[in-house]
Amino acid sequence: MKKFRIGIIGAGGIAKARHIPVFLQMKEKVTLTAVQDLNESRAREVAEEYGIEHVFSDYRDMFLEVDAVTICTPNKFHAEITIAALEAGVHVLCEKPMAISAVECEAMIASSEKSGKVLAIAYHYRFKKESQAAKRAIEKGEIGESIVTRIQALRRRKVPSWGVFTNKELQGGGSLIDYGCHLLDLSLWLMEDVKPVDVVGKTYNRLSKQPNQVNEWGSFDHETFEVDDHVTSYITFDNGASLLFECSWSANIKSDAEHVSISGVDGGINVFPLELYHAKDGMLVNRTEQTIIGEDNPWVSQAENFIAACLGEAALVVKPEDALKVTKIIEAIYRSSETGEKVPL
């Protein structure tokens, strides 16, 4: 059987740490055929390291050599490259966030629909074992209708010092668009088919603009830091539910906190670690899962789902319409912070 040909666009850290190693594990179905980077020497180094045949400096030249691409570029270029690939008849797995703006996301979706090619967004938190188990429990009615969801995506003094993470023009934002988006996407998925109504948000970047930074992830230039490093928001939905959301790269807290929990009408659930809470039979019951069956590496499950969707064997777990909803909320949080007002969706 002819193997499915994959190309990598952007030969930076996320490509080398996540996508390339995962696709190399799928040798029975997939072959890594090409790699592209504006820095062609870096692309050649990656190609040599991983045994990739073709090297390009212009991503458009790659499309004849591949069936699908993974886009690992700065956020600013996600929409442009995705649309070009889809128009060339190539499936796309695009790193999160989908794009910097909802308008760009909508153009990407339109291109996918017109071309008939798959567009997936790499929100890999949905593929974590705990997330998958939580979804199953919620679908079985364990917590009933969701009322209040809580998200904390907090890191203590861990601003990414590599790449372009602190460049607003290239990334569109900081801790919210880079890290908080993952848990926001996961929460919306667990809350099921809810429609956001309005958003109140506040962004900060005072912490990372101070001199003499103590940062666990290396040194960065505090004078050129221009994105958010701490964000809070409150989101309401059409079914009356609400979501309390906080994310940060550099919070002054005791330790990192990664928290997603939902209080429902019939029970509650915490995702990391996975726990269920009920009040029944005259008891307050806490249930902790001892073993969760599933793939330990969410990037493997994500890649397998993408390839299966391209081959017509499975539905996407992360649909582009879902990723558009995340981007709309992120845009609203930034706008609310700028205006000081509630933003309707």
N, C-alpha and C positions, 0 to 999 in steps of 0.2 A: 504494500500500500504506500502511495506517495505521502511523504511526511509534510505536515503543515509548516510553512516557512514563516519564521518570525524575524522582524527587524527591530532594533532598538534605536530610538531617536533620543539623543542626549546620553553621553557616556560618563555621567557623573556618579555621585555616591549612591543614589537610590537604585540606579541601574545595576551597579556592581554588587551592592549589598543585598538586593532583593530580587529583582526581576531576572537577571541573567542566571544566577545560581538555580532559581526555581525552574526556569525553562530547560536548563541542562539536565535536570532530574527527569524530564518528560521525554527522553530520547526516543521512546517507542512511537510517539505521535508527532513530536515537534523537532524541528531543526532550527537552530539559531543561524540565520543566513547572512545577516547584515547588521552593521552598526554605523551610526552617523553622529557626528558632532561638529560644531563650527570650528572647534580646535581639532583639525584632522590628525595631528600627531597623537593626541589623547585617544582618538577613536582607533588609531592603528595599534596603540599600546593595548587597549582593551581587546581588540580583535586577536592580537597575538597571544594574549594571556588566556583567552577562552576558546581559541580555535575557530573564530568566526571568519567566514570566507571573504565577504565583501565589506569594503570601507568607503564611506561617502562623507563629503563635507556639506553637500546640499541634500536635504532629506527628500526632495522631489525625485532625485536620481535613484532612490532606493526602491520606489514603488513597483517597478517591473520585476524585482527580485524576491518579493515577499507576498504572502497572503494576508498578513496582519502585522501591525506595529504596536509597540508599547512606547508611549510618549513620556519621557522623563526630563523634560525641559523646565525652565522657570515658568511660572504660571501664566505670564503675559503671552506666551506663544502657544498655549494649549489649544485655543480655538482655531487659530490660523492653520496649525499643522493638522489637527483633527479633520477639519473641513477639506483640506487638500488631499489627505489620505482617503477619506470616504469618497470624494469625487473621482479618485483614481481607482476605485473598486477594491479598496483595502480595508479590512476590519481594524478597529482601534480599541486598545486598552489604554486609557489616558490616566495618568497619575492625578490624584486629588490635589486641589479642588478642581472641579470640572473646568471652570474658567474664572476670570476675575469678575465678570458681570453676568447678570441674568440674560441680557441681550445676546451675549456671545454664546451662552449655553443653549438658548433657543435656536440660534443659527446652526449649532452643532447637531441638535436633534433633527432639525429640518433636513440637513445633509444626510444624516443616517437614514431617515425615512425615504428620501428620494433615491438614495443609492441601493437601499436594501441590505446594507452592510451593518454589522454589529458595532455598537458603540457602548463600551463598558467603562465605568469610572472606578478607580482603585481605592474604594473605601473598604479597606481590608478588615476593619473591626467587626463587620458583619460576619466574617468567616471564622472568628475566634470560637473555640469550643463552647465557652461560657455563653457567648452571644447566641449561637445556634440553639443551645439547650434552653436559654431564656425564651427565645422565640417560640419554640415548641410548647413550652409551659403556658405561655400567654395565649397561644392559639387554641389550647385545650380548655381555656377559661379559668385558669388557676387564680388570676387576680381580678377578673371581670373588667369593666370599663375603667380605663386609666383616669385618674384625677390629677395627681401632682407628680411630675417627673423632676428629678434632680440630677444635674451634671456637674462634676468637678473634673477638669482636665488641667491639673496644676503641677508645675515643676518648680523646684526650688533652685533658682540661680542656674538655669540651664538654657541660656540663649544659644542657638546654633551659631558657631563662630566661623563656619565654613560656607562655601557657596554664596548665594545671594539672598539669604533668608531675611536680612535686615534692609533690603532694597525695596522701597515701596513701589517704584515704577515697574520693576520686574515681577514682584510677587503679589502686589495688591494689598498687602497687609502683613501682619506678623503672627502672633500666637493664635489668634482666632482662625485665620484662613489656613494656617499650617497644621495646628494640633487640635484645637477645639472642634474643628469641622468634623473630625473622625467621630467623636462622641456625640455630636449633634446629629450626624447622619444615623448612627446606631440607635439613638433614642427615638427619632422619628419613625424608624423602621419598626421598633418594638411597640410604639404607640399605635401602630397599624394605620389605617386610612384616615388620618386626621388632617385637617386643613388649618394652617396657621392664619390667625386673624390680625394680630398686631404685635409689635415689638417695642420694648423700651431697652435701650442699651447705653453703656458707658465704656469707653476705651481709655487706657492709660499708657504712657510710655516714659514716665518720670524715673522709674527705677533704673532702666538701662541707659539713661542719659547722664547718670552720675559718674564722675571720675573714679579711678581706683576700684574697678569692678572686681568682685570675687565671683568667678563664673566657672562652674564645673566643666563646661564644654569648650574651654579655651578662651583666649582673649579676643576681643572685638573692639572696634573703634566707637566709643560712646558718643563722640562728637558727630558722627554721621548716622547714628541710629535713628531711624525715621518711621518705624512701624510700631504697632501695639505690642506691649509685653504683658498686659493684664486687661481682662475684659469681663464685665458683668452684664447680664441681660435677663429680662423677664418676657416670656413669650406666652400668648394665649391662643387657644384653638377654638374651632367652630363648635365643638362638642362640650365646651365649658372647661376643658382641661387646661392646665398651665404647666410651664416648664421654667425652672430656675437654673441658670446656666452661668458658670464661671470658668474661665480658662486663663492660664498664665505660663510664660516661660521663666519667670524670675521672681515668683512670689516669695515674700518673707514669711515662710511657714516652717514648721518643724521638719517636714519631709514631703516628698511628692505625694499627690493624691489623685487617683484615677477612679472616679466614682460615677456609676449610673444606677439609679434606683427609681422604681415607679410604685406609687401608692395607688391601688385600685379600689373599687367598690367592695370586692370580695376577698382581697388579699394584697400582699405587697411582694415585690421582688427586688433583689440586689444582684447586679450582674458580676462584679469583680470584688470578692469571690461570689459565686452563685449561691444565693440563699432565698428561700421563700418564707413568707410570714402570713399566718392565718389566725383568726379568732373564731374557734368553733368547739363544739362539744364541751363548753365550760372551760376551755383552755386557751391560752395564748401559745401558739405553736410556731417554732422556728425550725425550718428544715434546711439542712446543709447537705449539698450533694458530695458524696464521697468519691465517685468516679464519673467522669463525663466521657462518653465514647466519641471519637472523632479525630481529625487530623490536628496534630499539635502545631503545625506551621500554617497560619492563616493565608500566607502568600501562595502556598501550594494549592490550597482549596480555591483561592481566587483565580489563579492561572488555569486550573482544571475547569472551573466553571466558564471562564472566558472561551477556552478552546472548544468546549462542548457546545456552547452557544453558537460559535462560528460554524461548527459542523452540523448544526441543527439538531443536536442531541439533548439540549437542555435549555431552560429559560434562564435569563440573567438573574442573578441574585440582587445585583445593584443596577437598576434601570436608570438610564440617563434622566428620565423625568424626576426620579427621586433626588438625584444630584442637583438638578435645577432648583428644587425646593430648598435644599441646603444653601445654595448660593443666594437665593432670594432673601433668606433669613440673615445671612452674613451681611449682605448689602444693607438690609434694614437696620441691623445693629450699628454699623458704621454711620449710617445716615442719622440715626437717632442720637448718637453721641455728638455728631457735628451740630445738629439743630437744637438739641436739648428737648426734643419732643417725641411723643409716641408716633411710630410709623405704621400705618395700616398696610396690610398685605392683601 
